[in-house]
Amino acid sequence: MKQYAGIDVSLEYSNVCVVDADGRIVREAKILSEPEALIAWFGEHGVAMERIGLEAGPLSQWLHAGMARASLAVELIETRHVRAAFKTMPVKTDKKDARGIAQLMRLRWFRPVHCKSLPAQEVRVLLTARKLIQGKLHDIEMSIRGILRGFGLKVGPTTRRTYAARIRELIEGHPTLEAIAASLLKVRDALADCFERRLRGMARQDDSARRLMTTPGVGVLVALTFVSAVDAPVSAVDAPERFRSSRAVGPHFGLTPKKYQSGETDYSGRISKIGDVGVRTALYEAANVILTRPVKGSDLKTWALAVARRAGPRKARVALARKLAVVLHRMLRDGTDFIPRKATPAMAG
C-alpha cells in the first residue's frame, strides 16, 4: 500500500509522520534536523514513500536538497497553503503539523515550491546581506547628522558622493568632531564597498545578467535578483522553463490583483503580494526608474505613461513592474537582448 510522509521542520529536531493511502497513521518519530538522519530513518522504514512533504523555509531547502540527492520523493510545499489548511485545528503542535502535512501529501492538496539551486541561494544571501549593510549605512549617516546638529552644524541635502565632503567641510577646526567623524566615515566607506564590487563582478561575468541590463531601469541588483543561468550564481527565476508562460511570472511574484467572487459579489482587490518580496521590490524600483527618468525609444514607458493618465502613477508602476516581469522572463527564455520597440503590451507568454 502507498505511504506518504509529512515533516514539520524545527531547528534541532523535526517531527515525522507516515500515513497510508487511507489516512491511517503508520509511524511517527522525532528526528534530528539533518539530511543524513532523515535519509537513514526512511531507509530503515523499509517502504518507499509516494511523497514526502516539507513546509518551505530556510532549513527546509537544505533538507530538501539532501533528501532529493538520496532519490527520495520529497516536495517543498507553500507555507500559505499549509497555514490555510491548518486553520481549523483547535490545538497546534509540531506533532499535529507533521500529521497534517502527511495528509496534504496523501490528498495532493498542496502547491509545490521550486527549490533554488545552491548558487542561487548564495546570491540571495549576498543580496540580503547588502540590504542589511544599506540599513547600517543610513544609520551611520543619520548619527553623524545628529552629532553635528548638537553643535549647530547643519548638513543639509547631500548625495552619496557629496556626503563625506560636506561633513569634512563642516567639522574643520573641531578636533573632537574630526576624530569622531573620521572614524564613522571610514566605517561607512568600508561598508559601502563591501558588496558593491562583488555584485558588479558577478553581473559582468554572467551572460544572462548582462542581457537583462540592456533593459531600461534594470541595473546590477535587479538583474542579479531576477536572472537565472545554468552556470551562474543567480536567483529568483532559477529555472526559466519552470514557468509555462511568461505571463505567469507576474502572478507568481504577487504583482496581480486579488480576486473574490461569491454569488452576486465579484471584485478585484489590491495586488496579492505573494511570492518573493525581493523580486517584487526590484521590479517596482525598475519600473519607477523608467517612469521618472529619461528613456529613449521604449514603448514600455509610453505604455506606462498612458496607464498613469488613466489610473494614476502608483497603479502605473505596479502595471509596469508586472510587464517588466514578462519581458525579462521572455528575454531569459529566448536568450535575446532588450528590443525597445518590441517590448509592447501585447507581448504574451
Order of alpha helices (4+ residues) and beta strands (2+ residues): beta-beta-beta-alpha-beta-alpha-beta-alpha-alpha-alpha-alpha-alpha-alpha-alpha-alpha-beta-beta-alpha-alpha-alpha
